[in-house]
């Protein structure tokens, strides 16, 4: 996605949530410095995702199914879902994280050969400083605002929906979302968390309507199109 197309959405989200774009910029500069000469992510991510079916694992309820990865599929773990994957004894092909999950598990997976896409935003600068130097393997960077040298932004807001935007941009054929239940997560959530989940749902709704990428979600009754999930 051309960032110019995403910018109005980004600016709307920052206004609605009262987020600081200046802090987002500072966080991006920090991540750029911490990563140093990190590899260009485009070639690796396209090679991983283009033309493939992609299982994206969220950090929703453990009561929802988590299928074993199938041959030919790529698997993306959204932040805390990395722990689920390791507990099920499989290594994702990619982790997308803003470092607010069980980051030590992400470091472990990275050391075992799983690339990690670390996201910089205004609220996670201390996490970046603490954790980025600890990753021993291949690490890429993404930013909330305007892309910087070596740092990408293809759209999306939370780890889960950013993973879907990434799959679309890299030419994936289909995504299957496992342990995604944002509506359930809104129940009892503090207002700020609820609003973030509402934004994530709206972004996935908008993406699925573009019909460039088939988006299905795994429910207790099996896979259904995102638009037909229980709401």
N, C-alpha and C positions, 0 to 999 in steps of 0.2 A: 504493500500500500504506500502510495506517495504520502509523505507526512503532511503535505498541505491539505490532503483530504481528511486526515485524522485530526488535524489541529482544532477545528471548531468543536469537535466532540470532547477533546481533551480540555479545552478552555471552558466548556459548559460544565464538565465534571468538577473542575477545580473551583468554579464559582459556586456550584451547588453544595459542595462539601467544605468550602472555605479553606481550600488547600493553597499553599504558597508555591507559585511557579518559580519564584526565586530560590526557594529551598530545593525544589526539584533540580534546578540547574546546578546548585552547589553539590548536590548528591551525585549528579552525573559527572562533574569534574573530579570528585573524589574517587569514584569508581574507575574512571579513566586513568587516574594516577596509580591506583592500587593494582590495576591489571597490567599496566605497562604495555609491552608489546604483545598483546594477546592476539591470537590468530583471528583472521577475518571469519566471522561466523557463517557467512552466506553459503559458501561452498559446502561446508560440513552439514549444515542444516538442510540444504536442498538435497544433498545426497542421502540423508537420513529419511526424509519425509516425502519427496516428490513421487507422485504416482502410487503411493501406498495407502493402505488402511491404517489408521492410527488410533490406538487405544489411549485415551487420556484419563488418568486416574486422579480423582479429586480426593479431598480429605473429609468427605462426608461420613455419614453413619456407617459403622461396620456391619450393620444389619443388611445393607445393600450388597449385592453380589460383586465379587471381584474375580473375573474370569482369568484363567492362566493365559499368558500371551500365546497367540497362534503363530504358526510359521508364516513368514512373509509380512507380519504386522510390525509396525513400530510402536513403541510405548513411551509416552511422556508422563512423568509424575509431576503433579502440581504441588510443589513445596512439601507440606507435611505428609502427603501421600507417599513420599519416598519410604517412609517407615513402614507403611502397609506393604509395599512391594518387597522390601527386604524381609519382612516377616513371612511373606509367601514364597521366599527363596527365588525371586527373579530380579534381575537387574534391569532397570529401565534403559531405554536408548537415549533419553534426555531428561534432565530435571529442569523445571522452570521455577524459580524461587525468588522471593524478596527477603528471605532469611528470617521468617518469623515462625517457622516450624521447628522440628527437632533437627537442628542444623548439623549436629554431629553425625546423624545418619546420612545426610547429604554428602558430608566430607568422606564418610566411609565408602559410599557408592561411587563418588568421584575417584577415589583411590583405586577402585576396582575396574575403572575404565569407562564410567558413565560421564559424558560431558554435562556441564552445568551452565545454564543461562541465568546469571544473577542480575536482578533488576534493581536499579537505583531510583529511589523517590525521596521526597523531603523528610519523611519520618523514619528512615532506616539508616541514616548515616552512622550511628554508633555500631549497628550490626555489620555494616560494610567494613568498618575499621577493624572490628574484632575478628570477623570470620574469613574475609576474602583471602588474607595471607595463609590461611590454614588449608586451603584446597590444594591437593597435591597434583591433580590431573588437569585436563583441558577445561578451561573456564572461558565463557563468553560473557558479554555485558549487554544489558538493555537499559533504556532510560524512559522515564515518564514523559519527558518533554521532547524537545527537538533532538534528533539523533546527533551524536558526536562521532569523532573519529573512532571507528571500531565498535561503537555502541549503537545498537539498532532500536527501532521502535516501529512495529507493524500494527499498532493499535491494541486495544484491550486495556483493562484496568486492574482486575484481580489476577492472581496467578492462573486460575483455571481458564478464564476467558482469554487471557493473553496467549495461553497455549493453543487455543482454538484459532485465534487470529494468525498465529505463527504457522500452524498447519495449513491454513488457507493460503497464506502468502507463499509458502514453499511448495505448493502444488500437490498437496495430499488429495487423495481420491475421496476419502470418507473419514470422519472421526466418530468413534463410539465413546461416549462419556460414561465412566464407571464411578460409582460413589459420588455422584453429583446430585445434591438435593438442596439447592439454595433456598427454596421456599420453606422447607422444614427448618433450615438454619435460621430463618428470620424469626421463628417463634421464640419469644422470650429474649431476643437479642437486644442489646442496647441500641438506641436510635442510630448512632453512627455506623455500627456494624450492619444493621438492617438496611440502611441506605446504600451501603457499599454492595450488599448482595442484590438489592433491587437494580442497581446500575449494571451489575454483571449480567443479570437475567435479561435486561433490556438490550444490552450489547449483543448477547448471543442470539436473541430474537431477531435483531436487525441483520446480523451476519447470516443466519439461516435463511432469511427471506431473499438474500441476494442470489441464492442457489448456485453459487460457485463451488460450494462444498456441502456434501451430504452430512448433516449433523444428527446423529441418533444418540439416545440416552438409554443406558441399561437400567431397567426397573426390575422389581421382584417378579414381574410377569414376562421378562425378556426385553429385547431391544425394541424401542419405538422411536419414531421421528421426534425430534426435540419439540416441535409444535404440538404434539399429541400427548406429551407426558402429563401425569396428574399434576394439577395446579390448585 
